[in-house]
Amino acid sequence: MWNLTEEQQMIQKTVRDWAAAKLAPRAEQYEHDKLFDVALYKEFAGLGFPGIRYPEALGGGGGGILDMCIWVKELARVLPGFAISASVACGLGAKMLGYGTDAQQQTWLVPTIEGTMIGAFGLTEPNAGSDATNLQTRAVKDGDDWVLNGAKTFITNGIVADYILVSAKTGPGKSEIGIFIVPQGTEGLHAAPIDKNCWYSSDTALLSLENCRIPADHLIGAADGGLNLLTNNLNEGRVTFAAHCYGIAEGCFDGALDYVHQRTAFGKRVSDFQNTQFKLAEMKMKLDLAWTYIMRAAAEVESNPGAGVTASICKNYAAQICEEIAREARHLLGGYGCMNEYAVGRLSRDVFVAEVGEGTREINYRVIWKALTQNYR
Ligand SMILES: Cc1cc2nc3c(=O)[nH]c(=O)nc-3n(C[C@H](O)[C@H](O)[C@H](O)COP(=O)(O)OP(=O)(O)OC[C@H]3O[C@@H](n4cnc5c(N)ncnc54)[C@H](O)[C@@H]3O)c2cc1C
């Protein structure tokens, strides 16, 4: 159980080689240009990885959560921004299309699996982040259409996506939420880039929806069934995001290990100082524990998608060690840790957002605490 299968080792090697050849040489340029390279994503998608988690009947690979974790972490260890856009393009929101009608799946999901379409997931709003039931975006039925009004913020792929899965209130009740497929180019949908200080190679947008008219067949499932769709996907998303955090940590660790064997100070290699050795040994311990837990969580959430405590522990621990390892790795590079030419400097820019995505640290602690206290209520 604790070793990758031959097939998983092949996924890892293929993506690692691809990322080293195609992504690493362009990484700094993408960061400088603040660009998610859609053409490169489509080239990557041609290898079949975006479809890995989807049923073979839809053209997917029929693989498990761990298979997706492997390719996500391999991209994240080179360029986290590209990795997040790639995983959102085919994962996060798109997985909800699995609950859609056959027609919705053929129109939107199959091209997503093939990598010819890019998806985005629009839940967060300027005044509703962690408290997702406080959405202000409204969907009102008008004849055969739904009319959407509201705003969404921090939406990954919001500009480059072919469609955005938008969550909107369909009634006054807290849980009356529907998920709508809003095609890019819909009249009244406007997307503007957001100037952020992380994930430069990812596209992040502020969306406004002004009287966006959507045909009735663009609603996924029931008009008040959105909350279920969101929670069904939550735990898998957290485990996959943990793999993203792990990838950043591993990239920082590898960069630091390499650097300390080359750099000299006081007539010695930096790796000869015992402080350096202990730091790297500690980082390795954290990495191995995080990956072992990701493997466990992937298996557990696959057999029980409601395994919330495991998913939250997995995500929080990976995000925590990601931040710790990046900080120490950067320090081992001295001033060069602040330079863009070193991958460690670039990767460690992206650790802060690890504590925010897929539920902030506190939101995941809440899940764990609720389980701890249930017998005392
Ligand atoms: C680069 C980037 C990309 C993103 N991509 C997407 C995307 O594609 N789609 C999407 O829908 N969203 C996306 N998000 C949004 C992300 O999911 C939210 O930022 C996150 O859920 C937190 O919401 P918030 O920013 O509104 O913070 P808030 O919810 O306002 O939280 C602020 C602080 O309060 C704390 N807090 C909140 N509630 C509690 C509580 N009950 N107990 C204790 N502390 C609490 C939080 O932990 C946090 O520290 C993205 C965010 C970023 C930064």
The ligand as an SDF file (V2000), in Angstrom:
LIG
                    3D

 53 58  0  0  0  0  0  0  0  0999 V2000
   -4.9730   32.7540   -5.6590 C   0  0  0  0  0  0  0  0  0  0  0  0
   -6.3250   32.2700   -5.2290 C   0  0  0  0  0  0  0  0  0  0  0  0
   -7.0730   31.4660   -6.0840 C   0  0  0  0  0  0  0  0  0  0  0  0
   -8.3570   31.0600   -5.7140 C   0  0  0  0  0  0  0  0  0  0  0  0
   -9.1170   30.3150   -6.5960 N   0  0  0  0  0  0  0  0  0  0  0  0
  -10.4440   30.1210   -6.3180 C   0  0  0  0  0  0  0  0  0  0  0  0
  -11.3120   29.5090   -7.2870 C   0  0  0  0  0  0  0  0  0  0  0  0
  -10.8800   29.0790   -8.3650 O   0  0  0  0  0  0  0  0  0  0  0  0
  -12.6350   29.4190   -6.9990 N   0  0  0  0  0  0  0  0  0  0  0  0
  -13.1680   29.8670   -5.8220 C   0  0  0  0  0  0  0  0  0  0  0  0
  -14.3790   29.7700   -5.6420 O   0  0  0  0  0  0  0  0  0  0  0  0
  -12.3590   30.4190   -4.8640 N   0  0  0  0  0  0  0  0  0  0  0  0
  -11.0280   30.5670   -5.0890 C   0  0  0  0  0  0  0  0  0  0  0  0
  -10.2090   31.1430   -4.1360 N   0  0  0  0  0  0  0  0  0  0  0  0
  -10.8110   31.6140   -2.8940 C   0  0  0  0  0  0  0  0  0  0  0  0
  -10.4190   30.8390   -1.6470 C   0  0  0  0  0  0  0  0  0  0  0  0
  -11.0620   29.5990   -1.6460 O   0  0  0  0  0  0  0  0  0  0  0  0
  -10.8090   31.7510   -0.4640 C   0  0  0  0  0  0  0  0  0  0  0  0
   -9.8640   32.8050   -0.4360 O   0  0  0  0  0  0  0  0  0  0  0  0
  -10.8500   31.0160    0.8510 C   0  0  0  0  0  0  0  0  0  0  0  0
  -11.9450   30.1320    0.8710 O   0  0  0  0  0  0  0  0  0  0  0  0
  -10.9720   31.9830    2.0350 C   0  0  0  0  0  0  0  0  0  0  0  0
  -11.9940   32.9010    1.8430 O   0  0  0  0  0  0  0  0  0  0  0  0
  -11.7040   34.4710    2.0640 P   0  0  0  0  0  0  0  0  0  0  0  0
  -10.5050   34.8170    1.2890 O   0  0  0  0  0  0  0  0  0  0  0  0
  -12.9560   35.2100    1.7940 O   0  0  0  0  0  0  0  0  0  0  0  0
  -11.3250   34.5950    3.5960 O   0  0  0  0  0  0  0  0  0  0  0  0
  -12.3440   34.7240    4.8280 P   0  0  0  0  0  0  0  0  0  0  0  0
  -13.3420   33.6340    4.7830 O   0  0  0  0  0  0  0  0  0  0  0  0
  -12.8440   36.1120    4.8950 O   0  0  0  0  0  0  0  0  0  0  0  0
  -11.3510   34.4760    6.0320 O   0  0  0  0  0  0  0  0  0  0  0  0
  -10.5180   35.4970    6.6050 C   0  0  0  0  0  0  0  0  0  0  0  0
   -9.8420   34.8900    7.8340 C   0  0  0  0  0  0  0  0  0  0  0  0
  -10.8460   34.5350    8.7930 O   0  0  0  0  0  0  0  0  0  0  0  0
  -10.6780   33.1810    9.1680 C   0  0  0  0  0  0  0  0  0  0  0  0
  -11.9810   32.5840    9.4600 N   0  0  0  0  0  0  0  0  0  0  0  0
  -13.1030   32.5970    8.6850 C   0  0  0  0  0  0  0  0  0  0  0  0
  -14.0850   31.9180    9.2830 N   0  0  0  0  0  0  0  0  0  0  0  0
  -13.5780   31.4510   10.4570 C   0  0  0  0  0  0  0  0  0  0  0  0
  -14.1080   30.6660   11.5310 C   0  0  0  0  0  0  0  0  0  0  0  0
  -15.3590   30.2120   11.5030 N   0  0  0  0  0  0  0  0  0  0  0  0
  -13.2980   30.3870   12.5760 N   0  0  0  0  0  0  0  0  0  0  0  0
  -12.0210   30.8390   12.6130 C   0  0  0  0  0  0  0  0  0  0  0  0
  -11.4680   31.5830   11.6380 N   0  0  0  0  0  0  0  0  0  0  0  0
  -12.2340   31.8800   10.5750 C   0  0  0  0  0  0  0  0  0  0  0  0
  -10.0240   32.5110    7.9670 C   0  0  0  0  0  0  0  0  0  0  0  0
   -9.3710   31.2980    8.3290 O   0  0  0  0  0  0  0  0  0  0  0  0
   -9.0700   33.5980    7.5180 C   0  0  0  0  0  0  0  0  0  0  0  0
   -7.8930   33.5460    8.2650 O   0  0  0  0  0  0  0  0  0  0  0  0
   -8.8860   31.4710   -4.4560 C   0  0  0  0  0  0  0  0  0  0  0  0
   -8.1030   32.2370   -3.5820 C   0  0  0  0  0  0  0  0  0  0  0  0
   -6.8430   32.6360   -3.9520 C   0  0  0  0  0  0  0  0  0  0  0  0
   -6.0390   33.4820   -3.0020 C   0  0  0  0  0  0  0  0  0  0  0  0
  1  2  1  0
  2  3  1  0
  2 52  2  0
  3  4  2  0
  4  5  1  0
  4 50  1  0
  5  6  2  0
  6  7  1  0
  6 13  1  0
  7  8  2  0
  7  9  1  0
  9 10  1  0
 10 11  2  0
 10 12  1  0
 12 13  2  0
 13 14  1  0
 14 15  1  0
 14 50  1  0
 15 16  1  0
 16 17  1  0
 16 18  1  0
 18 19  1  0
 18 20  1  0
 20 21  1  0
 20 22  1  0
 22 23  1  0
 23 24  1  0
 24 25  2  0
 24 26  1  0
 24 27  1  0
 27 28  1  0
 28 29  2  0
 28 30  1  0
 28 31  1  0
 31 32  1  0
 32 33  1  0
 33 34  1  0
 33 48  1  0
 34 35  1  0
 35 36  1  0
 35 46  1  0
 36 37  1  0
 36 45  1  0
 37 38  2  0
 38 39  1  0
 39 40  1  0
 39 45  2  0
 40 41  1  0
 40 42  2  0
 42 43  1  0
 43 44  2  0
 44 45  1  0
 46 47  1  0
 46 48  1  0
 48 49  1  0
 50 51  2  0
 51 52  1  0
 52 53  1  0
M  END
$$$$
